[in-house]
Amino acid sequence: MGSAAVSAGTLSVLPGCASAGQVAGTESKRPNVVLIMTDDQGWGDISSHGNDKIDTPVMDRLAADGAGFERFFVSPVCAPTRASLLTGRYHLRTGTHGVTRGKENMRSEEVTIAEALKQAGYATGCFGKWHNGAHYPHNPNGQGFDEFLGFCCGHWNNYFDTTLEHNGRLVKTEGYISDVFTDAAIEFIEKNKEHPFFCYLPYNAPHSPFQVPDKYFDKYKNRGLDDKTACVHGMVENLDDNIGRILKRLDELKLSDNTIVLFLTDNGPNSDRYNGGMKGRKGSVHEGGIRVPLFIRWPGHIKPGTNISQIAAHIDMFATIIEICGIPMPETLLQDGISLVPLLKGQTGSWPDRMIFTFRSPRGDSSNVPGSVRTQRWRAVKGRNRWELYDMLIDPGQKKNVSKNHPVVVKKLSSAFEAAAADVTKAGFAPLPIQIGYPEWPEVTLPGHEAFLEPLSKKGISYKGRAGWANDYVTNWRSIEAYPWWEIEVVESGRYEVTLMYICSKENVGVKVRVETSGESLEGVVSKVHNPAPLPSPDRVRRGEVYEKIWAPLILGEVELNKGRTKLVVRAVEIPGETAFDLKAVRFRRID
């Protein structure tokens, strides 16, 4: 633990090659960075990792053309990995502890790699799934990205011809979503080819819902795979093709030799499929839930076929990218990661053994945090009532708990974990309010899945899904005593138009609704029927997420919001039918 010691001096990875300091001698010659991360692709979803059922020639070539890390670790789920990757800090320090209902939000004071590179003169673009805050200043545009196309929540409802966010505006796109993100990334690269750029590509595949073009799905069905695995493998091969498109364009623009390409995934596999015999999958703090590929390619600087066996983690990416780009380490909050540049240079002799911690605290617990510790040899796992210990050198599949044989090791690792857990949680996990009133962001949407529901027993109101996942909405609203509410912070007083996005069946028309905040209120009546069927969804297997619908606007009027933190409450004052309406979101638009 502690602040990373990152040198701003020169870097020479291969003997006789230009150093990063020389490359960075002028701003225009600093190396570009393309950081690619896929979603829910496990370590085993790559053919060179022993999976003979999948074809990933581009990912395989990335590893062969540069450095591959044998033991690279992330967090068990999506948003925590992203927070650590972007900041170089354990995710619990950043406020990110879950994946939905605001628990995925990263505090705005965190310094991201995009902010650091932007400060050094880089153009910055993000294309894909953000998942660290949907509202400015927690969204990509507020955290250092000049350009953003994608979505900010944990998953998207449809992957074909969908609507995405582009710098705060919704835009209709055509084609398969991974292709769309790749097109946008290539356009960004082309636009910024004359000066340094940081292109962050956090693809959302192969996360569910499981959708993929026919040619990919049919190929893997013909190999005898079940529908889910065939779809996942097809989604991964589509990603492989898209990464190949990026590499090809870099070649065509003659940018490859001055572009660092990094590839990783965000957690273990999202189903029970080949994963190298490791224990655990997505969500697990065991090896199989958090060990993922990391490939780094920089032609002429990183020796092809470099194989790195030392343990490393997502928290190391910030310091590594800063040093390899040859820019000064910016002033940041406490860094947990260290630069991996010595390993890329082959300087392994003096590399120390270290402890890498994994935390799993979806409820935001500050005590009794579950997790595990990894050293070069050991993995200690905190179970419900005991610590388990595995010798990963002789038992990589974690078949035998040897904690009783090595009590001194267990005590050392468990004590270190508890100290680290206490340290990374000391700022707490108070919910971050949704901020309204930034001049840069005149329209703000309060999504239904980020609402708190009263009463807490959920009697008389609920989310559509069981836990209020991304894209969910408020439904089963049967009681006037029940209501959704949001914590908001008005950063600048002003007048705002308030709109509800709703669905209401014919028999429930006539609901009287009231929005309340800071002593102000607006009332209206749901007088128009709007009850569309879900949009067609080409899922290969039945989804667990809600289906996408078209929602109707109900403009309630204008309200004066005063600066400060408060609650925003939506009440169904009168419910003439069996239930009130379904509520997707509350939208604020500044009008003065």
BELLINTA-V853221 format. One record per residue. N is the residue number from 1. RES is the residue in one letter. SS is DSSP state (~ for helix, > for strand, _ for the rest). PHI is phi in whole degrees, 0 to 359 (999 if undefined). Layout:
<<N;RES;SS;PHI> <N;RES;SS;PHI>>
This chain:
<<1;M;_;999> <2;G;_;119> <3;S;_;285> <4;A;_;288> <5;A;_;268> <6;V;_;244> <7;S;_;278> <8;A;_;262> <9;G;_;281> <10;T;_;280> <11;L;_;234> <12;S;_;231> <13;V;_;277> <14;L;_;255> <15;P;_;303> <16;G;_;84> <17;C;_;266> <18;A;_;298> <19;S;_;280> <20;A;~;297> <21;G;~;297> <22;Q;~;292> <23;V;~;300> <24;A;_;267> <25;G;_;302> <26;T;_;235> <27;E;~;302> <28;S;~;291> <29;K;~;254> <30;R;_;299> <31;P;_;293> <32;N;>;283> <33;V;>;229> <34;V;>;243> <35;L;>;252> <36;I;>;249> <37;M;>;225> <38;T;>;259> <39;D;_;245> <40;D;_;74> <41;Q;_;275> <42;G;_;279> <43;W;_;304> <44;G;_;278> <45;D;_;271> <46;I;_;219> <47;S;~;296> <48;S;~;289> <49;H;~;265> <50;G;_;98> <51;N;_;265> <52;D;_;274> <53;K;_;259> <54;I;_;227> <55;D;_;245> <56;T;_;225> <57;P;~;297> <58;V;~;287> <59;M;~;299> <60;D;~;299> <61;R;~;291> <62;L;~;302> <63;A;~;294> <64;A;~;290> <65;D;~;276> <66;G;_;214> <67;A;>;250> <68;G;>;240> <69;F;>;263> <70;E;_;289> <71;R;_;230> <72;F;>;246> <73;F;>;235> <74;V;_;232> <75;S;_;265> <76;P;_;289> <77;V;_;220> <78;C;~;298> <79;A;~;300> <80;P;~;303> <81;T;~;300> <82;R;~;298> <83;A;~;298> <84;S;~;291> <85;L;~;300> <86;L;~;283> <87;T;~;246> <88;G;_;76> <89;R;_;230> <90;Y;_;302> <91;H;~;300> <92;L;~;293> <93;R;~;294> <94;T;~;276> <95;G;_;97> <96;T;_;283> <97;H;_;221> <98;G;_;225> <99;V;_;233> <100;T;_;204> <101;R;_;58> <102;G;_;88> <103;K;_;288> <104;E;_;275> <105;N;_;292> <106;M;_;252> <107;R;_;300> <108;S;_;291> <109;E;_;283> <110;E;_;295> <111;V;_;265> <112;T;_;267> <113;I;~;298> <114;A;~;294> <115;E;~;295> <116;A;~;295> <117;L;~;287> <118;K;~;298> <119;Q;~;299> <120;A;_;271> <121;G;_;101> <122;Y;_;279> <123;A;>;283> <124;T;>;233> <125;G;>;220> <126;C;>;233> <127;F;>;224> <128;G;>;147> <129;K;>;264> <130;W;_;277> <131;H;_;67> <132;N;_;227> <133;G;_;134> <134;A;_;267> <135;H;_;240> <136;Y;_;300> <137;P;_;264> <138;H;_;269> <139;N;_;275> <140;P;~;303> <141;N;~;294> <142;G;~;272> <143;Q;~;243> <144;G;_;109> <145;F;_;260> <146;D;_;292> <147;E;>;231> <148;F;>;218> <149;L;>;227> <150;G;>;160> <151;F;>;215> <152;C;_;256> <153;C;_;266> <154;G;_;283> <155;H;_;204> <156;W;_;242> <157;N;_;281> <158;N;_;220> <159;Y;_;253> <160;F;>;243> <161;D;_;47> <162;T;_;258> <163;T;>;257> <164;L;>;235> <165;E;>;264> <166;H;>;237> <167;N;_;49> <168;G;_;93> <169;R;>;246> <170;L;>;279> <171;V;>;228> <172;K;>;276> <173;T;_;242> <174;E;_;239> <175;G;_;104> <176;Y;>;281> <177;I;~;300> <178;S;~;293> <179;D;~;293> <180;V;~;297> <181;F;~;297> <182;T;~;294> <183;D;~;303> <184;A;~;294> <185;A;~;295> <186;I;~;296> <187;E;~;298> <188;F;~;296> <189;I;~;298> <190;E;~;298> <191;K;~;295> <192;N;_;248> <193;K;_;294> <194;E;_;271> <195;H;_;215> <196;P;_;298> <197;F;>;223> <198;F;>;241> <199;C;>;249> <200;Y;>;257> <201;L;>;240> <202;P;>;273> <203;Y;_;303> <204;N;_;264> <205;A;_;276> <206;P;_;266> <207;H;_;299> <208;S;_;291> <209;P;_;292> <210;F;_;273> <211;Q;_;226> <212;V;_;201> <213;P;_;302> <214;D;~;304> <215;K;~;298> <216;Y;~;282> <217;F;~;297> <218;D;~;299> <219;K;~;302> <220;Y;~;276> <221;K;~;295> <222;N;_;292> <223;R;_;269> <224;G;_;86> <225;L;_;275> <226;D;_;292> <227;D;~;300> <228;K;~;293> <229;T;~;295> <230;A;~;298> <231;C;~;291> <232;V;~;300> <233;H;~;297> <234;G;~;295> <235;M;~;297> <236;V;~;292> <237;E;~;294> <238;N;~;299> <239;L;~;299> <240;D;~;301> <241;D;~;298> <242;N;~;290> <243;I;~;297> <244;G;~;299> <245;R;~;298> <246;I;~;294> <247;L;~;298> <248;K;~;297> <249;R;~;292> <250;L;~;300> <251;D;~;298> <252;E;~;298> <253;L;_;274> <254;K;_;58> <255;L;_;251> <256;S;~;301> <257;D;~;292> <258;N;~;245> <259;T;>;230> <260;I;>;272> <261;V;>;248> <262;L;>;242> <263;F;>;228> <264;L;>;208> <265;T;>;237> <266;D;_;262> <267;N;_;185> <268;G;_;291> <269;P;_;294> <270;N;_;267> <271;S;_;203> <272;D;_;278> <273;R;_;216> <274;Y;_;305> <275;N;_;213> <276;G;_;69> <277;G;_;75> <278;M;_;282> <279;K;_;276> <280;G;_;97> <281;R;_;218> <282;K;_;313> <283;G;_;94> <284;S;_;265> <285;V;_;269> <286;H;_;282> <287;E;~;307> <288;G;~;291> <289;G;~;271> <290;I;~;225> <291;R;>;272> <292;V;>;222> <293;P;_;287> <294;L;>;222> <295;F;>;241> <296;I;>;231> <297;R;>;241> <298;W;_;213> <299;P;_;305> <300;G;_;83> <301;H;_;235> <302;I;_;249> <303;K;_;297> <304;P;_;304> <305;G;_;77> <306;T;>;295> <307;N;>;243> <308;I;>;246> <309;S;_;264> <310;Q;_;293> <311;I;_;291> <312;A;>;206> <313;A;>;207> <314;H;~;303> <315;I;~;295> <316;D;~;273> <317;M;~;290> <318;F;~;301> <319;A;~;296> <320;T;~;294> <321;I;~;294> <322;I;~;301> <323;E;~;290> <324;I;~;293> <325;C;_;275> <326;G;_;71> <327;I;_;249> <328;P;_;298> <329;M;_;294> <330;P;_;287> <331;E;_;286> <332;T;_;230> <333;L;_;288> <334;L;_;312> <335;Q;_;270> <336;D;_;261> <337;G;_;272> <338;I;_;228> <339;S;_;290> <340;L;_;266> <341;V;~;305> <342;P;~;304> <343;L;~;292> <344;L;~;294> <345;K;_;273> <346;G;_;84> <347;Q;_;271> <348;T;_;259> <349;G;_;299> <350;S;_;261> <351;W;_;291> <352;P;_;278> <353;D;_;292> <354;R;_;214> <355;M;_;251> <356;I;>;248> <357;F;>;261> <358;T;>;239> <359;F;>;243> <360;R;>;223> <361;S;_;223> <362;P;_;296> <363;R;_;266> <364;G;_;78> <365;D;_;288> <366;S;_;257> <367;S;_;227> <368;N;_;54> <369;V;_;285> <370;P;>;289> <371;G;>;163> <372;S;>;205> <373;V;>;232> <374;R;>;238> <375;T;_;244> <376;Q;_;298> <377;R;_;258> <378;W;>;252> <379;R;>;234> <380;A;>;256> <381;V;>;238> <382;K;>;275> <383;G;_;274> <384;R;_;296> <385;N;_;234> <386;R;_;199> <387;W;>;261> <388;E;>;254> <389;L;>;224> <390;Y;>;230> <391;D;>;271> <392;M;_;286> <393;L;_;284> <394;I;_;253> <395;D;_;221> <396;P;_;295> <397;G;_;273> <398;Q;_;54> <399;K;_;275> <400;K;_;231> <401;N;_;281> <402;V;_;250> <403;S;~;299> <404;K;~;291> <405;N;~;277> <406;H;_;223> <407;P;~;297> <408;V;~;294> <409;V;~;295> <410;V;~;300> <411;K;~;297> <412;K;~;297> <413;L;~;288> <414;S;~;292> <415;S;~;295> <416;A;~;296> <417;F;~;297> <418;E;~;296> <419;A;~;294> <420;A;~;294> <421;A;~;299> <422;A;~;296> <423;D;~;290> <424;V;~;284> <425;T;_;256> <426;K;_;292> <427;A;_;279> <428;G;_;77> <429;F;_;223> <430;A;_;302> <431;P;_;303> <432;L;_;278> <433;P;_;291> <434;I;>;281> <435;Q;>;266> <436;I;>;234> <437;G;_;116> <438;Y;_;291> <439;P;_;303> <440;E;_;289> <441;W;_;222> <442;P;_;287> <443;E;>;243> <444;V;>;228> <445;T;>;248> <446;L;>;263> <447;P;>;286> <448;G;~;300> <449;H;~;286> <450;E;~;263> <451;A;_;284> <452;F;>;270> <453;L;>;251> <454;E;>;240> <455;P;_;288> <456;L;_;297> <457;S;_;289> <458;K;_;68> <459;K;_;288> <460;G;_;88> <461;I;_;191> <462;S;>;197> <463;Y;>;277> <464;K;_;293> <465;G;_;276> <466;R;_;287> <467;A;_;227> <468;G;_;72> <469;W;_;291> <470;A;_;307> <471;N;_;71> <472;D;_;286> <473;Y;_;209> <474;V;>;272> <475;T;>;211> <476;N;_;50> <477;W;_;274> <478;R;_;248> <479;S;_;232> <480;I;_;287> <481;E;_;277> <482;A;_;264> <483;Y;>;196> <484;P;>;266> <485;W;>;213> <486;W;>;231> <487;E;>;274> <488;I;>;235> <489;E;>;227> <490;V;>;272> <491;V;_;273> <492;E;_;209> <493;S;_;300> <494;G;>;176> <495;R;>;255> <496;Y;>;226> <497;E;>;275> <498;V;>;245> <499;T;>;229> <500;L;>;259> <501;M;>;257> <502;Y;>;222> <503;I;>;226> <504;C;>;212> <505;S;_;281> <506;K;~;301> <507;E;~;289> <508;N;~;250> <509;V;_;297> <510;G;_;110> <511;V;_;296> <512;K;>;266> <513;V;>;236> <514;R;>;222> <515;V;>;257> <516;E;>;234> <517;T;>;197> <518;S;_;51> <519;G;_;81> <520;E;>;262> <521;S;>;208> <522;L;>;226> <523;E;>;236> <524;G;>;197> <525;V;>;233> <526;V;_;280> <527;S;_;254> <528;K;_;245> <529;V;_;289> <530;H;>;210> <531;N;_;217> <532;P;_;284> <533;A;_;287> <534;P;_;302> <535;L;_;293> <536;P;_;302> <537;S;_;229> <538;P;_;280> <539;D;_;286> <540;R;_;276> <541;V;_;224> <542;R;_;298> <543;R;_;273> <544;G;_;263> <545;E;_;276> <546;V;_;289> <547;Y;_;271> <548;E;_;281> <549;K;_;225> <550;I;_;264> <551;W;_;256> <552;A;>;261> <553;P;>;271> <554;L;>;238> <555;I;>;279> <556;L;>;274> <557;G;>;133> <558;E;>;243> <559;V;>;219> <560;E;>;269> <561;L;>;251> <562;N;_;265> <563;K;_;303> <564;G;>;136> <565;R;>;261> <566;T;>;200> <567;K;>;259> <568;L;>;245> <569;V;>;243> <570;V;>;246> <571;R;>;243> <572;A;>;268> <573;V;>;288> <574;E;>;226> <575;I;_;237> <576;P;_;290> <577;G;_;263> <578;E;_;288> <579;T;_;222> <580;A;_;278> <581;F;_;272> <582;D;>;274> <583;L;>;243> <584;K;>;271> <585;A;>;192> <586;V;>;242> <587;R;>;245> <588;F;>;244> <589;R;>;230> <590;R;>;291> <591;I;_;237> <592;D;_;240>>
